[in-house]
Amino acid sequence: MASKIRDEVKLDKFNLAVIAERNYEDAYQYFLEAWDTSVSDLDPQRYDETVGKYLFVVCELPKAKCDPTHNPKAQVANFGWSKVEAEWEVGGVILYKLAHVQ
């Protein structure tokens, strides 16, 4: 999944969120940082410095339980109003590419 994000993001700064029962961003973020992508932790106190062009949301739950634009998780909420720009399924895991709504 991290390699799919790397392929999609190009050089743009982006943020990452994981919707899952027992998993967190760390495993995905490890590879994204090792591959020298522009992944950024979204900090609401430094929003302008840390917000990316896109938010990639990895959902490890069944699709019916994935609602990446309305999820209460901090990474999703802090990104702000968004829309799903693209969606992929890789190995039973769903990846959403969210963009800001203007």
CORFENPE-V170948 format. One record per residue. RES is the residue in three letters. D_FIRST is the distance of its C-alpha to the first C-alpha in Angstrom with 2 decimals. Layout:
res->RES d_first->D_FIRST
res->RES d_first->D_FIRST
This chain:
res->MET d_first->0.00
res->ALA d_first->3.80
res->SER d_first->5.36
res->LYS d_first->5.13
res->ILE d_first->6.47
res->ARG d_first->8.74
res->ASP d_first->9.96
res->GLU d_first->10.83
res->VAL d_first->12.44
res->LYS d_first->15.02
res->LEU d_first->17.51
res->ASP d_first->17.66
res->LYS d_first->17.61
res->PHE d_first->15.11
res->ASN d_first->14.58
res->LEU d_first->11.87
res->ALA d_first->12.47
res->VAL d_first->11.24
res->ILE d_first->13.44
res->ALA d_first->13.99
res->GLU d_first->17.13
res->ARG d_first->16.62
res->ASN d_first->13.55
res->TYR d_first->13.48
res->GLU d_first->11.77
res->ASP d_first->13.05
res->ALA d_first->10.55
res->TYR d_first->7.73
res->GLN d_first->10.78
res->TYR d_first->12.16
res->PHE d_first->9.90
res->LEU d_first->10.08
res->GLU d_first->13.79
res->ALA d_first->14.25
res->TRP d_first->13.13
res->ASP d_first->15.65
res->THR d_first->13.88
res->SER d_first->15.97
res->VAL d_first->14.18
res->SER d_first->17.15
res->ASP d_first->18.13
res->LEU d_first->20.09
res->ASP d_first->23.64
res->PRO d_first->26.02
res->GLN d_first->28.97
res->ARG d_first->27.68
res->TYR d_first->25.97
res->ASP d_first->27.00
res->GLU d_first->25.81
res->THR d_first->22.38
res->VAL d_first->21.24
res->GLY d_first->18.84
res->LYS d_first->19.08
res->TYR d_first->15.97
res->LEU d_first->14.24
res->PHE d_first->10.55
res->VAL d_first->10.56
res->VAL d_first->8.01
res->CYS d_first->10.48
res->GLU d_first->10.76
res->LEU d_first->14.31
res->PRO d_first->16.02
res->LYS d_first->15.96
res->ALA d_first->19.61
res->LYS d_first->18.87
res->CYS d_first->16.28
res->ASP d_first->18.34
res->PRO d_first->16.33
res->THR d_first->19.43
res->HIS d_first->21.77
res->ASN d_first->19.98
res->PRO d_first->22.31
res->LYS d_first->19.75
res->ALA d_first->21.01
res->GLN d_first->18.03
res->VAL d_first->18.29
res->ALA d_first->22.08
res->ASN d_first->22.56
res->PHE d_first->20.67
res->GLY d_first->23.53
res->TRP d_first->24.18
res->SER d_first->21.29
res->LYS d_first->20.43
res->VAL d_first->17.41
res->GLU d_first->17.19
res->ALA d_first->14.37
res->GLU d_first->12.23
res->TRP d_first->9.77
res->GLU d_first->9.15
res->VAL d_first->6.63
res->GLY d_first->8.32
res->GLY d_first->10.27
res->VAL d_first->7.95
res->ILE d_first->8.89
res->LEU d_first->7.70
res->TYR d_first->11.01
res->LYS d_first->12.41
res->LEU d_first->15.72
res->ALA d_first->18.71
res->HIS d_first->21.99
res->VAL d_first->24.86
res->GLN d_first->27.96
